[in-house]
Amino acid sequence: MKISDIDVDAIIANARQQLKDDPSVSPSLRSTIEILLLIIPILLGRVSTNSRNSSKPPSQDPNREKKTRAKSDRKPGGQQGRIGTTLVPTDDPDEIKVVTVDRRTLPRGHTFKSAGFEKRQVFDIDISRLVTEYRAEILVDDQGNRIVAPFPEAVKSSVQYGPAIKAHAVYLSLYQLLPYDRVREYFEDQLRIPLSVGSLVNFNKEAFDKAAPFEAWVKRQLIQSPVVHADETGINIGGKRHWLHCASNDTLTWLEPHQQRGHQAMDDIGILPYFAGTLCHDHWKPYYRYTDCDHSLCNAHHIRELQRVVEQDKHVWAERMQTLLCTMNDAVINAGGALTSEQAAGWRKAYRDCLKKAEIECPPPDEAQRDGKRGRIKRTTARNLLERLRDFEDDVLRFLDHPQVPFTNNQGERDIRMVKVQQKISGCFRSEEGAQTFCRVRSYLSTARKQNISASEAMTSLFNGEPLPFVSEAENTK
């Protein structure tokens, strides 16, 4: 192990040798030095652990440096074959302004006639409020009885906010993650609409209630899916540690907070106990309580953990395994998503051969050192990783011959990322109700985006009471 180009392992080995060769050191001092020499590698291992060689998030890396991009031969700007996004003239502009030639500037002695127009279009926005006044007709008969035309069902107060305002406010709050005060300022400054923080909270609560059918639908869909990504992360609710659980795939997202992290939370959420497809995760032990499904382990985690073994333990097998896993993934991609049974068998043999060599470089602990103790002898971090790769071979390599099974669990990690952003912005959720509201509405919007429906359109449909835009008519009636 090296720290700032200092070979710590060599220095510790030298200190141990000097301690062994010096008989003048007292037993008490010798014991103290031995303890210090034991603690130093442990502390240095923790210091040198970061997001590249462990499951720690990048935000916890001390003094992390931004990677500089290597120079390439490509020219700046869009590359050949890229499909860009740019303004395209429209055939039905909202307003047409005709610019005429000032006849006074024309040269004298010539006759001119109109030859059409040269067109240029300017795309802009008009931020304004729209107030609709409903006037219900009143009829009075000859006896003074009044008959008043009924207002639309949604118009219940003399003055109220419309569904478009509610949809836009919730979109800014729960999708763009703007704090309540900034949303309030936006409505007052840009739209000249007074909006209190209490109203924003009520809008979010209304969106939560309207999205209740989505919760039942998305859980049914995830249970029936061939692949589900699962992950969990800590969140702060009212100053107390809670856990956010995620079950998702490339078309669906469900997020839910819970006080617990393990299987009790997963049972309460009600997806994994009934799931029978392939569950992708990062080897969190409670996931293995669900035996009706297959399991697929995240190889991005394995590659990072192998990097830690390379850097801190200097094991050659770990670097070989890193290369082998990445090469396997490239082979699957080049084959269109899955290998033939013969190809997969060849890669599995190479995998086992690598682990056999690893057994020589990283052997199990000597049973002679048990000293009468029962149970499993403590393993090193490298040995634990080796045994996991060996014992869970099928789950590590499931991506080889199952086209729908990915190489990593990145989908699950991406789906919880914005919740971590929200925590950085707001610090915490003030209540469990607020966390539940955020997760249900955010799940709805995330699913809409995966179904190629804009978050703004999905939120507008929700407040207008329309069927879920990405759900079939039959499913909407359930």
Summary of the structure (lengths in Angstrom):
residues: 478
radius of gyration: 32.0
end to end distance: 60.5
largest distance: 122.4
contacts: 1189
relative contact order: 0.11
helix: 49%
strand: 9%
